[in-house]
Amino acid sequence: MNAPTGLDFASISERVQTEVQRAIQRSIKGVEYFSTSGPSLGSTPKDVLHSRGTMNLYHYRPLASEVYRVPVLIVMATTNRGYILDMVPGQSFIEFLLKSGYDVYMLDWTAPKPEEKSLRMEDYVLDFIPDSVRRVQQDSGETEVSVIGYCFGGVLSLLYGSIFSDGPMKNLICFTTPIDFREMKLFSNFADRRYFDVDRLLDSVGNMPPELILQSFEMLRPASRAASQVQLWENIWNDEFVMSYRMFDRWATDTLPLAGEYFRTITKDLMWDNKLYNDTMTVGGREAKLASIKVPILHAVAEHDHIVPYDAAKHLITKIGSEDKEEVMLKGGHVSLVAGANAIKRLWPKLDSWLGERST
C-alpha cells in the first residue's frame, strides 16, 4: 500500500527531534532559571549627585568624546524604578543617550518611609524637581536643562514646567503621559469616589501600599501574568527570551508605595476632579495650567498602551502653549515604547533626532 501523498516524513522526523531537544532544554533551563538571579540591571556607571528622603539624583558618566551643551534630566514615575531605562548593555536607553553625546541625569525614587506619609504633591513639584534642576545646573555649568518625563514622571514635569514657565527648562519630552484622567478607565473605576474612601485608607495605612498599586495594574490585563508564564515555559530553552522576560518581569513587579498625602492629591485632584485637564490644577497655591508651557515639547505615545490609553494622552499637545510641539504615535505598549527591541528601532532614534537639534 502506498503511503498517503502530501506527507513529508523527513520533515516530521526533524520536527519531532526538535521538540524532543527543546523538551530536554526546558528541563535543564528550568532548573537554571530557579537557581540563578538573572541579569544585573541599571549598571551604566553613575554617581549619586544628591540623595534626600525618597529622591535620588544620579549623574551618568559620559560615553562620548563630545557632549551636547544642554544637559538632560530624566524624571521617573514615582511608582516605578528607573532601571527600566537602563536595562543591560545594548538595551539601555541611558547608554544610548550617553553614546549619542548627551549629559544625562536622572531623578529616581525610593520607597517613602512610614514617617514620610506626609509628603505632598508640592514636595515633588515645588521642591524635589526644582532642587534637582538647580543641582544639574551647578554640576554641568549650564543654565538651561532639558527634561524627560516618563508616565507620571511626565505629569510631574508638566506641573513643574507650567509653574516655572520662565525657565530654566529648555525642552520637554513626555513619554506616555496622561492628562485626561477620566479616560484612565479602570483606574477611574477603581478610584470611584462613591466606593473608594481614600481618606479612610490612607488614615489607616499611611502610605499607599505597593501591593494595591501592582494589583490595579494587573487588573488591566487579568490573564497577562498567567499567559506570560506559559509563554516563558514554552520558550525557556531560548536564553535571549528568558533574559528579556526576567528583566521586564522584575521591573514590573518592583512597584513602589506612594506617600499618603501625595496619593490623596492624585486621587482627589486628578482622578476625581480631573483638574489638570480642566485647567484648574494648583500646587501649593500656584496655578499649573498647561497653556503656560512655551518650550519645545515632544510627546511620544504608544499605539497599544493599555495603562495610559491614547484617549487619556491625546489632548496634551493641543493644550500646551508652545509653538514648537509634536506628538508621535509609535507601535508598542506602555513599556515596550521606551525599552526593548521595539524602542531601540523606533523611539530612541526619533528622540535623538528631535532633541539633538534643540540641545546646542
C-alpha positions in Angstrom: 0.0 0.0 0.0 1.4 3.4 -1.0 1.9 6.0 1.7 -0.6 8.9 1.7 0.6 11.7 -0.5 1.5 15.1 0.9 3.3 13.8 4.0 6.9 14.7 4.4 8.2 12.0 6.7 11.7 13.5 6.8 10.2 16.9 7.9 8.1 15.2 10.6 11.1 13.4 12.0 13.0 16.6 12.1 10.2 18.4 14.0 9.9 15.6 16.5 13.6 15.7 17.1 13.5 19.5 17.5 10.6 19.2 20.1 12.5 16.4 22.0 15.6 18.6 22.2 13.5 21.6 23.3 11.8 19.5 26.0 15.2 18.4 27.3 16.4 22.0 27.2 13.3 23.1 29.1 14.1 20.8 31.9 17.7 21.9 32.1 16.9 25.6 31.7 14.0 25.4 34.1 16.5 24.3 36.9 18.9 27.1 35.9 16.0 29.6 36.0 15.2 28.9 39.6 18.8 28.6 40.7 20.1 31.9 39.2 19.4 35.5 39.9 19.0 36.9 36.4 20.9 39.7 34.7 22.2 42.7 36.5 20.2 45.8 35.7 20.9 49.5 36.0 24.6 49.0 35.7 25.6 52.0 33.5 28.2 53.8 35.5 26.8 56.8 37.5 27.4 58.9 40.6 24.9 59.9 43.2 24.8 63.7 42.9 22.3 64.1 45.7 20.1 61.9 47.9 17.4 63.2 50.2 14.4 61.3 51.6 12.7 59.4 48.8 14.6 61.2 46.0 17.9 60.2 44.4 19.6 62.4 41.8 22.1 60.5 39.6 24.7 61.7 37.1 25.8 59.2 34.5 29.4 59.2 33.4 29.9 60.3 29.8 30.5 57.8 27.0 31.1 60.2 24.1 34.1 62.5 23.4 31.8 65.4 22.5 28.7 66.3 24.6 25.8 68.5 23.8 25.7 71.8 25.7 22.3 71.3 27.3 22.1 68.6 29.9 19.1 66.2 30.2 17.2 65.5 33.4 15.0 62.4 33.4 12.1 62.4 35.9 10.9 58.9 36.6 7.4 57.9 37.6 7.0 57.7 41.3 5.6 54.1 41.3 8.5 52.6 39.3 12.2 52.1 39.4 14.4 54.0 37.0 16.3 50.9 35.7 13.6 50.3 33.1 15.6 53.0 31.2 18.9 51.3 31.9 18.5 47.6 31.3 21.5 45.6 30.1 24.3 47.0 27.8 22.9 47.3 24.3 19.3 47.6 25.6 19.8 50.7 27.8 18.1 54.0 26.9 20.6 55.7 29.2 23.5 54.1 27.5 22.1 55.2 24.1 21.8 58.8 25.2 25.3 58.8 26.6 26.8 57.4 23.4 24.8 59.9 21.4 26.5 62.7 23.3 24.0 63.8 25.9 24.9 64.7 29.5 22.4 62.6 31.4 21.0 63.0 34.9 18.1 61.1 36.5 15.7 61.9 39.3 14.8 58.5 40.6 12.8 57.4 43.7 12.9 55.0 46.6 10.1 53.8 48.8 8.8 56.5 51.1 9.2 55.6 54.8 6.2 55.4 57.1 7.2 58.8 58.5 7.2 60.3 55.0 3.5 59.7 54.6 3.0 63.5 54.8 4.9 64.2 51.6 2.6 66.2 49.3 2.4 67.0 45.6 4.1 70.3 46.3 7.1 68.5 47.8 7.6 66.8 44.4 6.8 69.7 42.1 8.0 72.7 44.1 10.9 71.1 45.9 12.3 67.8 44.6 12.3 68.7 40.9 13.5 72.4 41.3 16.2 71.2 43.7 17.4 68.6 41.2 17.3 71.1 38.3 19.5 73.5 40.4 22.0 70.8 41.2 22.1 69.8 37.5 22.8 73.5 36.6 25.6 73.7 39.2 27.2 70.4 38.2 27.0 71.0 34.5 27.7 74.7 34.5 24.8 75.3 32.2 21.7 77.3 33.0 19.3 75.5 30.6 18.1 71.9 31.2 16.0 69.6 29.0 13.5 67.4 31.0 12.3 64.0 30.0 9.3 62.6 32.0 8.1 59.0 31.8 4.4 58.3 32.5 3.6 60.0 35.8 7.1 61.5 35.8 5.7 63.3 32.7 2.8 64.6 34.8 5.2 65.9 37.4 7.3 67.5 34.7 4.2 69.2 33.2 3.2 70.6 36.6 6.8 71.8 37.2 7.0 73.3 33.7 3.7 75.1 33.9 4.6 76.7 37.3 8.2 77.6 36.4 7.3 78.7 32.9 10.1 81.3 32.8 12.8 78.7 32.9 15.3 77.1 33.2 13.6 74.2 31.3 14.7 74.5 27.7 12.9 71.4 26.2 10.3 69.0 27.5 9.9 65.4 26.4 7.0 63.3 27.8 6.6 59.5 27.3 3.0 58.1 27.6 1.8 60.9 29.9 -1.9 61.1 30.8 -3.7 64.4 31.3 -7.4 63.4 30.9 -7.8 61.1 33.9 -11.4 60.3 33.0 -10.0 58.2 30.2 -7.9 56.1 32.5 -11.0 53.8 32.6 -10.1 51.1 35.0 -8.2 53.4 37.4 -11.2 55.8 37.3 -13.5 52.9 38.3 -11.1 51.6 40.9 -10.9 55.1 42.5 -14.6 56.0 42.0 -15.4 58.4 44.8 -18.7 56.6 45.5 -16.9 53.5 46.6 -13.2 54.4 47.2 -12.7 56.0 50.6 -9.2 57.3 50.1 -9.2 59.2 53.4 -10.1 56.2 55.4 -7.5 54.0 53.5 -4.6 56.5 54.0 -5.5 57.4 57.5 -5.3 53.7 58.3 -2.2 52.6 56.4 -0.2 55.9 56.0 1.3 55.3 52.5 -0.4 53.7 49.6 0.7 50.1 49.6 2.6 48.8 46.6 0.5 45.6 46.5 -2.6 47.7 45.8 -0.8 49.6 43.1 0.5 46.5 41.4 -2.9 44.8 41.6 -4.5 47.8 39.9 -2.0 47.5 37.1 -2.6 43.7 36.7 -6.4 44.2 36.7 -6.0 46.0 33.4 -5.0 42.6 31.9 -6.1 40.0 34.4 -4.8 37.0 32.4 -1.5 38.5 31.3 0.7 37.1 34.1 -0.6 33.5 33.6 -0.2 33.9 29.9 3.3 35.2 30.2 4.3 32.4 32.4 3.0 29.8 29.9 5.0 31.7 27.2 8.1 31.6 29.4 7.9 27.8 29.8 7.4 27.3 26.1 10.5 29.4 25.4 12.6 28.6 28.4 15.1 26.9 26.1 15.8 30.3 24.5 18.4 32.2 26.5 17.6 35.5 24.9 13.9 35.2 25.5 14.4 34.2 29.2 16.8 37.1 29.8 14.3 39.6 28.4 11.4 38.0 30.4 13.4 38.2 33.6 14.4 41.9 33.1 10.8 43.1 32.4 9.1 40.8 34.9 11.4 42.0 37.7 10.8 45.7 36.9 7.0 45.2 36.5 6.7 43.7 40.0 9.2 46.1 41.6 6.5 48.6 42.4 7.0 51.4 44.9 4.5 52.6 47.6 3.3 56.2 47.2 3.4 58.8 50.0 0.0 59.1 51.6 -0.7 62.8 51.1 0.7 62.8 47.6 -1.6 59.9 46.7 -4.5 61.7 48.3 -3.9 64.6 45.9 -3.6 62.3 42.9 -6.9 60.7 43.7 -8.9 63.9 44.5 -7.4 66.5 42.2 -6.5 64.3 39.2 -8.7 61.2 39.3 -11.8 62.7 40.8 -11.8 66.3 39.6 -9.6 66.0 36.5 -8.0 69.3 37.3 -5.0 69.1 35.0 -7.3 68.6 32.0 -9.8 71.2 33.2 -7.1 73.8 33.8 -8.0 74.2 37.5 -4.9 72.4 38.9 -3.0 74.2 41.6 0.1 73.0 43.5 0.9 74.7 46.8 -1.5 77.5 45.8 0.2 78.1 42.5 -1.7 77.7 39.2 -0.5 74.9 36.9 -2.0 75.5 33.5 -0.6 73.6 30.5 -1.0 76.6 28.3 1.7 78.3 30.4 4.3 75.9 28.9 6.0 77.6 25.9 9.2 75.5 25.5 9.6 72.9 22.6 7.8 69.7 23.6 7.7 66.2 22.2 5.1 63.7 23.4 5.6 60.1 22.5 2.6 57.8 22.8 2.2 54.1 22.3 -0.3 52.6 19.9 -1.2 49.7 22.2 -0.8 51.3 25.6 -3.2 49.6 28.0 -2.1 51.7 31.0 -2.3 55.1 29.5 -4.7 54.8 26.6 -4.4 57.3 23.8 -7.7 59.0 24.8 -6.0 59.9 28.1 -3.0 61.4 26.5 -4.2 62.9 23.2 -5.1 66.4 24.4 -1.7 67.2 25.8 -0.2 68.8 22.6 -3.3 70.9 21.9 -3.4 72.3 25.5 0.4 73.1 25.6 1.1 76.8 24.8 4.3 76.0 22.8 4.6 76.8 19.1 7.2 74.1 18.7 5.3 71.0 19.7 4.9 67.5 18.3 3.1 64.2 19.1 4.5 61.0 17.8 2.5 57.8 17.8 4.7 54.7 17.8 4.0 51.0 17.8 4.3 49.2 21.1 2.9 49.3 24.6 3.4 51.3 27.7 6.8 49.7 28.5 7.9 48.5 25.1 7.7 52.1 23.8 10.7 53.0 25.9 12.6 49.8 26.5 13.4 46.7 24.4 13.8 45.9 20.7 10.8 48.0 19.7 12.1 51.1 21.4 15.6 50.7 20.0 14.3 50.8 16.5 11.6 53.5 16.9 11.6 55.8 19.9 15.3 56.2 20.6 16.3 57.4 17.1 13.2 59.7 17.0 14.1 61.3 20.3 17.8 61.7 19.3 16.8 63.4 16.1 14.4 65.8 17.8 16.4 66.6 20.9 19.8 66.8 19.2 19.0 69.9 17.2 17.5 71.6 20.3 20.4 70.9 22.7 23.1 73.1 21.2 
